[in-house]
Amino acid sequence: MATRAEITSGLAEILEEVAGVNPDDVAEEKSFTDDLDVDSLSMVEVVVAAEEKFGVKIPDNEVQNLKTVGDAVTFIEANH
């Protein structure tokens, strides 16, 4: 089972790959759209990559609730 730090690190790798986000900028309090400039198309790619990496299914109706990196970490932690 991955720790919060491992999940955050994994998301940082995904965000760098998909959206060109500097991994050093990725922190739990950061908003995907406001702080990290991840647009909706990139967010879909981030979700797909996170599902593959962490073996979790993130339903479309949940994606809209994942506003910050911390929200995503909490969801992945609870569902993997």
N, C-alpha and C positions, 0 to 999 in steps of 0.2 A: 504494500500500500504506500503510495507516494505521500510525502509530507507537503505541507503548504509551500515550503521553500522550493521543493522539487517541482511542484506544479507551477509556481510562479516562474521559475527558471525555464521550464518547458514552454510556457506561454511566451516568455521573452524571445526564445528561439523562433517560435512560430511567427510572432509579430515582426521580427527582424526579416525573416524570409518572405513573408507575404506583403508587408506594408512598409518595409524599410525603416522600422522603428529601432532606435538605438537601444540595445538590451539594458543599458545602464539607466534608461529613462523609465523602465517598466517597474512599477511598484503597485501594491494593492490599492492604494488610494487614488491611483490615476484613472481618469475616465478614458475609455477607448476613443470616443469622438472628440471630446474637448481638449484633453491633454496630449493624446498620442496621434491625433489626426487620422484615425482609422475610419474610412468611409464605409457605407453599407455593403458595397460589393466586397471590399477587403474583409469585412467582418464575417461574411458568409464563408470566405476561404479560411479565416482563422478558426471558425467553428468546426468546419469539416476536418481541418488538420488536427484540432484539439480532440475531436471524437476519435480519430485514428490513433493519435499518440497515447491517449489515456484510456481508450477502450470504453468510452462513455457515449451515450446518445443524448444530444441536446436538442429537444423538440423546438420547432420554430417559435412556438408561443413562449418559450423560456428565453430565447435569444434576446428579445426586446427588454427583458429584465436584467440582462447582464450589462450594466452601465459601466462598471469599473472592473479593473483587473481582479480586485478582491472578490467581487460578485462571481466572476467566472471561477476563481480558485475555490470558493465555497461550494459552488454547484458541482464542480468536478470532484472535489473531496467527498461530497455527500453521495455521489452517484456512481463512483467507480469501484 
